[in-house]
Structure formats: C-alpha cells, structure tokens
C-alpha cells in the first residue's frame, strides 16, 4: 500500500506537518517494503490559493492509496476522494511514527474535513 504522509522535512524521522496542502514535504511510503520518496511541496506551500487542490492532484497522480496528515480541508478532501485516495487525520510525531500508527489501526479514515478552507 502506498501512503502519502505530510512532513516538515525529507526524512522518515522528520515531524509530521499538520497541514496538507501547505505541507513542506510529502513522504510517499510503501508499507510493504519500507521504501520512501520525499517530494518537495514548495510550489504549493507558497501558492496564493488552491494549495490543497493542487497538492491533492499531485498525490493522486503518484498513485497513493492514503494520505496521512494532521488535518485536511474540504476542497483537498473532495479532490482526494474523487481520485480514490482515502484520508486519515490526527497524525503527529515523526513520519515513521505516523506510518506505524496507521499500520496499527490507530488512525481511521476521515469522512469530512476537520479544518476550514485556507487554514
């Protein structure tokens, strides 16, 4: 399974970024192998508007099954759901800890946004 975890840095030891669309990095993590790829999200981090929608399109294009983040806004959630990507919120600690929490079933699927647009 392919996870996208929002991150403040490019490593598994980096802290989870609580934001989705304006996260500093996305860590694309393969649960079966532990392999990961770090995607710099500077383009969306500094966007005047539409950061969540653009970030969601990027994640969907990468073939991710899940997004794991601290929070998610309504527009990004809608784009992700339309692309068949499930979302879990409430992640904290390191990226590696968030992946472990997800694998252990401690992060469930979000069915609605937990922050307002442009948060």
Backbone bond lengths (Angstrom), bond angles and torsions (degrees), N, CA, C in turn:
res aa  C-N    CA-C-N  psi(-1)  N-CA   C-N-CA  omega(-1)  CA-C   N-CA-C  phi
1 X - - - 1.441 - - 1.529 108.09 -
2 X 1.310 115.75 142.45 1.465 121.09 -178.02 1.526 109.74 -107.07
3 X 1.340 115.26 120.70 1.452 122.14 179.38 1.521 110.03 -106.79
4 X 1.310 116.92 146.98 1.460 123.01 168.71 1.518 105.91 -114.91
5 X 1.334 116.37 116.77 1.464 121.41 -178.69 1.520 108.32 -113.61
6 X 1.325 117.03 126.03 1.462 120.51 179.04 1.522 108.74 -69.68
7 X 1.329 115.50 138.96 1.456 119.56 -172.31 1.526 111.67 -142.97
8 X 1.321 115.11 153.24 1.457 121.26 175.38 1.526 111.63 -90.21
9 X 1.321 117.50 -4.29 1.461 121.99 -179.95 1.514 110.76 -154.64
10 X 1.341 117.37 177.48 1.460 121.21 -173.28 1.536 116.06 -90.86
11 X 1.327 118.40 11.66 1.465 121.44 -175.98 1.535 111.57 -119.89
12 X 1.329 115.82 161.29 1.463 120.21 176.45 1.526 111.59 -64.94
13 X 1.320 116.99 -25.07 1.469 121.27 178.71 1.528 112.67 -82.32
14 X 1.321 117.54 -6.78 1.468 121.55 179.73 1.524 110.72 -67.44
15 X 1.343 117.67 150.11 1.466 120.42 176.75 1.530 111.46 -67.76
16 X 1.309 115.58 146.67 1.465 121.18 172.96 1.521 107.82 -63.01
17 X 1.324 116.52 136.14 1.471 120.59 173.97 1.523 106.43 -85.36
18 X 1.323 119.13 126.92 1.465 120.06 -177.43 1.522 113.59 -68.46
19 X 1.343 117.68 -16.54 1.467 121.69 -178.97 1.522 109.43 -96.68
20 X 1.323 116.39 151.44 1.458 119.46 173.85 1.523 110.80 -93.52
21 X 1.315 118.21 -69.25 1.459 121.96 -173.21 1.512 114.06 -60.54
22 X 1.311 116.75 -32.98 1.457 120.97 -178.69 1.533 111.86 -108.88
23 X 1.314 116.39 24.67 1.469 120.57 173.55 1.526 108.97 -63.78
24 X 1.309 116.83 147.76 1.464 120.52 178.46 1.526 111.79 -68.39
25 X 1.320 116.11 -39.52 1.465 121.96 -176.20 1.524 109.71 -140.99
26 X 1.313 115.23 157.42 1.461 122.88 167.06 1.526 106.65 -117.49
27 X 1.319 116.04 128.58 1.460 120.61 173.52 1.525 106.42 -101.93
28 X 1.320 115.81 116.20 1.466 121.54 177.16 1.527 105.79 -92.30
29 X 1.320 116.36 113.47 1.468 123.16 -169.15 1.527 110.80 -119.92
30 X 1.306 116.25 126.33 1.473 122.46 176.25 1.527 109.02 -90.36
31 X 1.329 117.25 115.60 1.462 119.79 -176.02 1.526 112.83 -67.37
32 X 1.325 118.42 -30.59 1.458 120.79 -176.72 1.532 112.45 -73.36
33 X 1.322 116.86 -35.91 1.465 120.35 -174.14 1.523 114.05 -109.99
34 X 1.314 117.69 -19.73 1.465 121.18 -174.88 1.524 113.11 80.57
35 X 1.327 117.12 0.51 1.463 120.58 177.96 1.529 109.46 -70.03
36 X 1.338 115.85 148.93 1.460 118.73 178.82 1.514 111.03 -145.40
37 X 1.320 113.77 158.81 1.457 123.27 176.44 1.522 106.76 -131.71
38 X 1.323 117.21 135.83 1.460 121.94 177.90 1.526 109.65 -100.90
39 X 1.330 116.67 125.37 1.459 122.44 177.90 1.526 109.37 -110.05
40 X 1.307 117.14 121.25 1.456 122.41 176.83 1.531 108.23 -72.06
41 X 1.313 117.03 127.69 1.463 121.97 -178.05 1.535 111.70 -106.41
42 X 1.330 117.59 26.43 1.471 121.51 -176.94 1.524 111.92 -57.14
43 X 1.332 116.97 -36.76 1.473 119.71 -178.83 1.531 111.04 -58.50
44 X 1.329 116.73 -44.86 1.461 120.33 -179.42 1.522 112.06 -82.29
45 X 1.304 117.38 -30.56 1.464 122.02 179.03 1.522 110.30 -57.26
46 X 1.319 116.53 -37.67 1.462 121.56 -176.58 1.527 113.75 -101.97
47 X 1.316 118.59 8.88 1.463 121.58 -178.30 1.530 110.79 -68.29
48 X 1.319 115.99 142.42 1.461 120.76 178.39 1.529 110.85 -66.98
49 X 1.331 116.14 -37.00 1.469 121.14 177.10 1.521 108.55 -158.42
50 X 1.316 115.95 165.56 1.455 120.77 176.76 1.515 115.48 78.22
51 X 1.336 117.83 14.12 1.462 120.80 -176.54 1.525 111.99 -59.82
52 X 1.314 117.40 -44.92 1.466 120.37 -178.14 1.505 112.93 -65.49
53 X 1.316 116.90 -42.03 1.465 121.48 179.85 1.528 110.25 -65.59
54 X 1.332 116.52 -45.27 1.467 120.12 179.59 1.528 111.22 -64.82
55 X 1.323 116.73 -42.12 1.461 120.72 178.94 1.534 110.30 -64.08
56 X 1.325 116.80 -40.48 1.470 120.68 179.31 1.524 110.98 -62.56
57 X 1.322 117.30 -40.61 1.461 121.23 177.96 1.528 110.67 -63.51
58 X 1.326 117.12 -40.60 1.464 121.58 177.91 1.522 111.01 -61.00
59 X 1.317 116.17 -46.39 1.463 121.69 -178.77 1.534 110.71 -64.57
60 X 1.309 116.44 -43.88 1.469 119.95 179.00 1.528 110.63 -63.23
61 X 1.329 117.04 -39.97 1.465 121.27 178.56 1.526 112.09 -64.23
62 X 1.336 117.65 -26.92 1.464 122.25 179.03 1.531 111.94 -78.89
63 X 1.327 116.93 -5.65 1.458 120.36 177.91 1.513 114.46 78.42
64 X 1.323 116.70 25.65 1.464 120.30 -179.67 1.525 110.47 -72.32
65 X 1.326 115.76 143.79 1.461 122.19 176.73 1.526 111.52 -89.00
66 X 1.329 115.94 -32.52 1.466 122.46 -176.65 1.516 110.62 -139.65
67 X 1.322 116.37 147.88 1.459 124.02 165.34 1.514 106.62 -110.06
68 X 1.327 115.52 134.53 1.460 121.41 175.78 1.522 106.83 -121.74
69 X 1.333 115.62 123.41 1.458 120.77 -176.21 1.516 109.90 -149.02
70 X 1.321 114.83 174.00 1.458 119.12 173.29 1.517 110.77 -72.73
71 X 1.350 114.87 -43.51 1.464 120.97 -177.11 1.522 109.93 -146.39
72 X 1.339 116.00 164.89 1.471 122.02 177.34 1.524 108.92 -145.72
73 X 1.320 116.34 139.17 1.456 122.03 177.24 1.524 111.36 -91.71
74 X 1.332 116.77 167.79 1.469 120.51 -173.87 1.529 114.77 -66.95
75 X 1.321 118.17 -39.07 1.469 119.64 -178.37 1.521 111.31 -69.49
76 X 1.321 116.22 -44.66 1.469 119.93 178.18 1.526 110.39 -62.58
77 X 1.324 117.09 -43.18 1.464 120.76 179.55 1.522 110.66 -59.85
78 X 1.316 117.21 -43.40 1.464 120.93 -179.48 1.528 111.32 -62.24
79 X 1.332 117.16 -42.48 1.471 120.66 179.78 1.529 110.15 -66.29
80 X 1.328 116.33 -43.46 1.462 119.73 179.46 1.525 111.17 -62.29
81 X 1.322 116.46 -46.98 1.467 119.93 179.64 1.518 111.18 -61.58
82 X 1.326 117.50 -40.24 1.470 120.87 178.32 1.529 110.99 -63.11
83 X 1.339 116.42 -30.10 1.461 121.43 178.52 1.517 113.45 -88.00
84 X 1.331 117.07 5.14 1.462 120.62 178.27 1.520 114.31 79.28
85 X 1.334 116.81 17.19 1.466 121.29 -179.75 1.529 108.30 -99.59
86 X 1.327 116.35 126.62 1.458 121.29 177.29 1.521 109.10 -86.91
87 X 1.339 116.55 157.96 1.460 121.88 -174.86 1.520 110.12 -129.67
88 X 1.331 115.22 137.14 1.460 122.35 171.69 1.518 107.41 -122.91
89 X 1.322 117.77 133.57 1.461 122.12 178.06 1.526 109.77 -118.37
90 X 1.322 115.05 170.41 1.460 120.35 -179.62 1.517 112.70 94.79
91 X 1.319 117.77 7.15 1.462 121.30 179.52 1.518 110.00 -69.74
92 X 1.315 115.93 144.31 1.459 121.99 176.90 1.515 108.93 -153.90
93 X 1.318 115.58 172.14 1.456 120.16 -176.54 1.518 110.03 82.00
94 X 1.308 116.55 -151.59 1.459 120.84 -179.94 1.527 110.74 -81.07
95 X 1.319 115.36 164.08 1.464 120.97 175.52 1.519 109.30 -58.88
96 X 1.316 116.54 -43.91 1.465 121.33 179.64 1.529 111.49 -60.78
97 X 1.334 117.07 -40.75 1.471 121.33 177.79 1.522 110.89 -66.62
98 X 1.328 117.23 -37.97 1.470 120.81 178.40 1.523 110.37 -65.36
99 X 1.332 117.53 -41.21 1.467 121.03 177.28 1.520 110.22 -62.22
100 X 1.324 117.25 -42.09 1.468 121.21 178.68 1.526 110.91 -65.08
101 X 1.329 117.49 -41.74 1.471 121.24 178.45 1.524 110.25 -61.87
102 X 1.329 116.54 -40.22 1.460 120.26 177.98 1.531 110.39 -64.50
103 X 1.319 116.34 -48.32 1.473 120.22 -178.74 1.525 111.63 -62.03
104 X 1.341 116.67 -32.28 1.466 121.45 179.56 1.524 112.73 -81.63
105 X 1.334 117.83 -1.85 1.453 121.31 178.71 1.515 114.39 82.14
106 X 1.330 117.71 16.24 1.472 120.64 -178.92 1.518 113.07 -87.31
107 X 1.335 117.67 -6.30 1.464 121.83 176.41 1.527 107.71 -122.36
108 X 1.318 116.81 113.07 1.456 121.16 -178.52 1.509 112.57 -94.61
109 X 1.310 115.23 171.95 1.461 120.93 -178.22 1.527 111.48 -72.18
110 X 1.323 115.60 132.54 1.464 122.01 175.55 1.523 108.82 -85.17
111 X 1.307 116.86 130.24 1.463 120.72 179.13 1.528 112.00 -103.77
112 X 1.339 116.20 -8.95 1.458 120.05 176.29 1.525 109.27 -148.72
113 X 1.321 115.28 159.10 1.461 121.16 179.71 1.520 109.96 -64.51
114 X 1.324 115.76 149.57 1.473 118.76 177.56 1.527 112.32 -114.08
115 X 1.341 116.99 4.38 1.468 121.99 173.11 1.526 108.44 -139.30
116 X 1.321 115.36 161.50 1.474 121.46 178.65 1.529 110.16 -75.71
117 X 1.331 116.68 161.52 1.474 119.42 174.11 1.538 110.26 -57.08
118 X 1.325 116.01 149.44 1.476 123.20 178.44 1.510 112.97 60.24
119 X 1.320 117.19 34.01 1.468 121.94 179.18 1.485 110.57 -72.79
